[in-house]
Amino acid sequence: MTVRLILITAGCIACVPLALCLLLDAMDRKRDACK
Amino acid sequence: MQIETVYLLAFLTYSLLILGVGLWGYRRTSLSSFAVAERKMGLVVSTGTFMATFVSAVTVIGVSGYASRYGWSAAAFSCYGYALGWILLVLAAGRLHRTKLTTVPEFFYKRYHSTALRVFAAGTIILMYSLVLMVQLMAMGVTLSTLAGIGTSLAIFIVGAVFVSYTMLGGLAAVIRTDLVQVVLLGGGVVLAACIVIARTGGAVIFSPPAHLGHFFGGNVQSAGDFAGWMLVWGLGIPTESYYLHRFYASRSASVARLQVGIGGMLVMVILISVIICGVGAGMLNPPNHHDNSAFPYLFKNVVGGWASVIVLFAIMSAVQSSSSGLLHIVGLYFAVDIYKQLGNPDDRNLLKVSRLSTLVFGTVITLATVYVATHSSTLISLIAGISWGGMASAMFVPLFSGLFWKRATRTGALVSSVGGLVCAVIGFSLKQAGIISIHEIYPGLIGSAVLMIAGSALTRPESSPFVESLFGSRKIETAA
């Protein structure tokens, strides 16, 4: 059970940087569109 | 054919392939190609080079050795802190990319108008990376010697000759392409190794590991406080490493600069979990005297055996050479651009020549010094190498992130923060060695650095410049002179 929890949480936290990338890209695109 | 001969032939074939890529890079003769791969790195190449640089010998050999002794707590020790580091790298990536500079110390110069800070940062990076390179080469020498049955000194010499040659010849343009080959061998090898271990243990390595290997806490992480502590050590240390930051300059766009970390981070996590599976498997299958850094190579040479073990040699070799070439490239280039250039006003052609020469000289000296250290123990080198992580973070984190995100940060603040942070880390390290404190030296280093940055900036006036205005305003960023 512990190992499965480790795998799930490690998998989830590894996705956070990618989600942040997509968010910052979207913000960049919005800012460029407003210029 | 004996397995040792197979290892040696495989190693020589691999070395020739990698040298071929280096020779290809030599045909490209611009400083821009050597320094920042002409700023044309696309998503596939940049993700590959990020992963190859991130997964070093320390990751493959060190984490698997740790997992063989402390089991799945290796994940608590590494995975979460690494992810925090990637988040901070993503935050810095876009801004650094848009500056269109060539080195990290050059950012300090443009942001704070301080040649002293630039030279200090470059000197710190060169010293620390030279020592980290020695540790990497040593790990490779020991592994190759164990697997292929050749002497450690000869193994170090051969590995050194290969990576120094292709880094010197092709610069970053060659490094990122060799990284691509290496990350395929490394990732494929480690994931395949994990599958073999899962099959060998009948899935027990994941679903029912022995009690002493199946806990979240263990080894260096005994409590939630230790967990948070190590998360900060990795999380704040990773985003100060120039070999990652440098790749943001070389990326084609801000989006590519960020995504290489976002996508690369996810794939590195797969590699890391595979390494931990191999380590826990070694803890279950190896004899107790091989629950250390020899766990991974020993498991595949003596327990699994046969041709499957060749993949481990490739995986470890790729991990070492890709990280080492990234480090050496930074050492050679930063010496030329951030130190040598300050002595006169050399043109790009001259700087390229000096970059190659300094890469060769540093690489040769580091390789020979590693051969020496492998046969004569050196307390001083192991002490300085031990402080490299905390020292680098303490000297660089606050000035770098303040420079990127705090407009009020001043030259005086940055200078005292960088020098003071390193001094506090060295004091913290000494106190820890003496048994007076038990926390990682990164804490006194970073706290000292942050306090000095705030005090130094509060007492002095910030200087405005087009570069600073463009970093914090809507104005287009000024490119390097």
Boltz contact constraints between the chains, C-beta under 6 A:
constraints:
  - contact:
      token1: [A, 2]
      token2: [B, 214]
      max_distance: 6.0
  - contact:
      token1: [A, 2]
      token2: [B, 216]
      max_distance: 6.0
  - contact:
      token1: [A, 3]
      token2: [B, 72]
      max_distance: 6.0
  - contact:
      token1: [A, 3]
      token2: [B, 206]
      max_distance: 6.0
  - contact:
      token1: [A, 6]
      token2: [B, 72]
      max_distance: 6.0
  - contact:
      token1: [A, 6]
      token2: [B, 75]
      max_distance: 6.0
  - contact:
      token1: [A, 10]
      token2: [B, 75]
      max_distance: 6.0
  - contact:
      token1: [A, 10]
      token2: [B, 79]
      max_distance: 6.0
  - contact:
      token1: [A, 13]
      token2: [B, 80]
      max_distance: 6.0
  - contact:
      token1: [A, 13]
      token2: [B, 83]
      max_distance: 6.0
  - contact:
      token1: [A, 14]
      token2: [B, 83]
      max_distance: 6.0
  - contact:
      token1: [A, 14]
      token2: [B, 265]
      max_distance: 6.0
  - contact:
      token1: [A, 14]
      token2: [B, 266]
      max_distance: 6.0
  - contact:
      token1: [A, 14]
      token2: [B, 269]
      max_distance: 6.0
  - contact:
      token1: [A, 17]
      token2: [B, 86]
      max_distance: 6.0
  - contact:
      token1: [A, 17]
      token2: [B, 87]
      max_distance: 6.0
  - contact:
      token1: [A, 17]
      token2: [B, 90]
      max_distance: 6.0
  - contact:
      token1: [A, 17]
      token2: [B, 261]
      max_distance: 6.0
  - contact:
      token1: [A, 17]
      token2: [B, 262]
      max_distance: 6.0
  - contact:
      token1: [A, 17]
      token2: [B, 265]
      max_distance: 6.0
  - contact:
      token1: [A, 18]
      token2: [B, 262]
      max_distance: 6.0
  - contact:
      token1: [A, 20]
      token2: [B, 90]
      max_distance: 6.0
  - contact:
      token1: [A, 21]
      token2: [B, 90]
      max_distance: 6.0
  - contact:
      token1: [A, 21]
      token2: [B, 258]
      max_distance: 6.0
  - contact:
      token1: [A, 21]
      token2: [B, 259]
      max_distance: 6.0
  - contact:
      token1: [A, 21]
      token2: [B, 262]
      max_distance: 6.0
  - contact:
      token1: [A, 25]
      token2: [B, 255]
      max_distance: 6.0
